[in-house]
Amino acid sequence: MGAAAAEAAAELPRRAADAVQLVVDTIHDKAVRPAILASRAVVFGLVAAALAVVLVVVGSVALLRLLDVYVFGHRVWLSYVVLGGALTLGGLAVWTRRTARPSPAQPR
Protein backbone atom coordinates (compact mmCIF):
# COMPACT_ATOMS: atom_id res chain seq x y z
CA MET A 1 0.00 0.00 0.00
CA GLY A 2 1.48 3.28 -1.10
CA ALA A 3 1.58 6.70 0.48
CA ALA A 4 -1.16 7.96 -1.85
CA ALA A 5 -3.50 5.13 -0.86
CA ALA A 6 -2.85 5.73 2.84
CA GLU A 7 -3.51 9.46 2.40
CA ALA A 8 -6.76 8.74 0.50
CA ALA A 9 -7.86 6.31 3.21
CA ALA A 10 -7.12 8.92 5.90
CA GLU A 11 -9.11 11.56 3.98
CA LEU A 12 -12.17 9.32 3.47
CA PRO A 13 -13.80 9.97 6.89
CA ARG A 14 -13.48 13.74 6.43
CA ARG A 15 -15.05 13.57 2.98
CA ALA A 16 -17.87 11.37 4.30
CA ALA A 17 -18.50 13.81 7.15
CA ASP A 18 -18.56 16.72 4.67
CA ALA A 19 -21.05 14.85 2.46
CA VAL A 20 -23.32 14.13 5.43
CA GLN A 21 -23.08 17.76 6.53
CA LEU A 22 -24.01 18.91 3.01
CA VAL A 23 -27.08 16.64 2.96
CA VAL A 24 -28.19 17.82 6.42
CA ASP A 25 -27.72 21.48 5.46
CA THR A 26 -29.66 20.99 2.23
CA ILE A 27 -32.56 19.30 4.01
CA HIS A 28 -32.58 22.04 6.63
CA ASP A 29 -32.62 24.80 4.00
CA LYS A 30 -35.27 23.16 1.79
CA ALA A 31 -37.68 21.61 4.31
CA VAL A 32 -37.09 22.50 7.94
CA ARG A 33 -36.54 26.26 7.62
CA PRO A 34 -39.75 26.91 5.60
CA ALA A 35 -41.72 24.77 8.07
CA ILE A 36 -40.33 26.77 10.99
CA LEU A 37 -41.16 30.06 9.28
CA ALA A 38 -44.69 28.91 8.48
CA SER A 39 -45.32 27.71 12.02
CA ARG A 40 -44.03 31.00 13.43
CA ALA A 41 -46.37 32.91 11.11
CA VAL A 42 -49.34 30.81 12.24
CA VAL A 43 -48.50 31.25 15.94
CA PHE A 44 -47.91 35.00 15.68
CA GLY A 45 -51.09 35.36 13.62
CA LEU A 46 -53.13 33.54 16.26
CA VAL A 47 -51.63 35.66 19.03
CA ALA A 48 -52.37 38.84 17.09
CA ALA A 49 -55.95 37.72 16.40
CA ALA A 50 -56.55 36.87 20.07
CA LEU A 51 -55.11 40.23 21.11
CA ALA A 52 -57.33 42.02 18.60
CA VAL A 53 -60.44 40.27 19.93
CA VAL A 54 -59.54 41.23 23.51
CA LEU A 55 -58.89 44.84 22.52
CA VAL A 56 -62.20 45.09 20.64
CA VAL A 57 -64.16 43.69 23.60
CA VAL A 58 -62.40 45.89 26.16
CA GLY A 59 -62.75 48.94 23.91
CA SER A 60 -66.47 48.30 23.43
CA VAL A 61 -67.05 47.92 27.17
CA ALA A 62 -65.03 51.06 27.89
CA LEU A 63 -66.94 53.07 25.28
CA LEU A 64 -70.26 51.82 26.61
CA ARG A 65 -69.31 52.75 30.18
CA LEU A 66 -68.04 56.16 29.04
CA LEU A 67 -71.30 56.88 27.24
CA ASP A 68 -73.40 55.57 30.12
CA VAL A 69 -71.70 57.39 32.98
CA TYR A 70 -70.38 60.62 31.49
CA VAL A 71 -72.51 61.40 28.44
CA PHE A 72 -76.06 60.14 29.08
CA GLY A 73 -76.23 60.22 32.89
CA HIS A 74 -76.76 56.50 33.67
CA ARG A 75 -79.31 55.93 30.91
CA VAL A 76 -77.74 52.73 29.66
CA TRP A 77 -80.44 52.14 27.03
CA LEU A 78 -79.42 55.36 25.30
CA SER A 79 -75.79 54.22 25.30
CA TYR A 80 -76.87 50.94 23.71
CA VAL A 81 -78.85 52.82 21.04
CA VAL A 82 -75.95 55.10 20.16
CA LEU A 83 -73.33 52.34 20.10
CA GLY A 84 -75.63 49.93 18.26
CA GLY A 85 -76.55 52.59 15.72
CA ALA A 86 -72.89 53.45 15.09
CA LEU A 87 -71.99 49.79 14.62
CA THR A 88 -75.01 49.26 12.36
CA LEU A 89 -74.08 52.23 10.18
CA GLY A 90 -70.50 50.94 9.99
CA GLY A 91 -71.77 47.51 8.96
CA LEU A 92 -74.02 49.00 6.32
CA ALA A 93 -71.12 51.04 4.93
CA VAL A 94 -68.97 47.92 4.66
CA TRP A 95 -71.89 45.96 3.17
CA THR A 96 -72.39 48.48 0.35
CA ARG A 97 -68.70 48.29 -0.62
CA ARG A 98 -68.66 44.52 -1.06
CA THR A 99 -67.98 43.01 -4.46
CA ALA A 100 -70.02 40.26 -6.05
CA ARG A 101 -68.37 36.93 -6.66
CA PRO A 102 -68.31 35.80 -10.27
CA SER A 103 -70.84 33.06 -10.86
CA PRO A 104 -69.46 29.73 -12.02
CA ALA A 105 -69.92 28.99 -15.72
CA GLN A 106 -72.94 26.80 -16.26
CA PRO A 107 -72.67 23.96 -18.77
CA ARG A 108 -75.03 24.05 -21.73
RAJO-V953483 format. One record per backbone hydrogen bond with DSSP energy under -1.0 kcal/mol. CO is the residue of the C=O (numbers start at 1). NH is the residue of the N-H. E is the energy in kcal/mol with one decimal. If there is no record, write none. Layout:
CO;NH;E
CO;NH;E
This chain:
2;6;-1.9
3;7;-2.2
4;8;-2.3
5;9;-2.2
6;10;-1.9
7;11;-1.5
8;12;-1.1
11;15;-2.1
12;16;-2.3
13;17;-2.4
14;18;-2.3
15;19;-2.1
16;20;-2.4
17;21;-2.5
18;22;-2.2
19;23;-2.2
20;24;-2.6
21;25;-2.6
22;26;-2.3
23;27;-2.5
24;28;-2.4
25;29;-2.6
26;30;-2.3
27;31;-2.6
27;32;-1.4
28;33;-2.9
31;35;-1.5
32;36;-2.4
33;37;-2.5
34;38;-2.4
35;39;-2.4
36;40;-2.3
37;41;-2.2
38;42;-2.2
39;43;-2.5
40;44;-2.9
41;45;-2.2
42;46;-2.3
43;47;-2.3
44;48;-2.4
45;49;-2.4
46;50;-2.4
47;51;-2.4
48;52;-2.3
49;53;-2.2
50;54;-2.2
51;55;-2.5
52;56;-2.3
53;57;-2.3
54;58;-2.7
55;59;-2.5
56;60;-2.3
57;61;-2.4
58;62;-2.6
59;63;-2.4
60;64;-2.4
61;65;-2.5
62;66;-2.5
63;67;-2.6
64;68;-2.5
65;69;-2.8
66;70;-1.9
67;72;-2.7
68;74;-3.3
75;79;-1.3
76;80;-2.4
77;81;-2.1
78;82;-2.4
79;83;-2.7
80;84;-2.8
81;85;-2.5
82;86;-2.4
83;87;-2.4
84;88;-2.3
85;89;-2.6
86;90;-2.2
87;91;-2.4
88;92;-2.5
89;93;-2.2
90;94;-2.1
91;95;-2.4
92;96;-2.1
95;98;-1.1
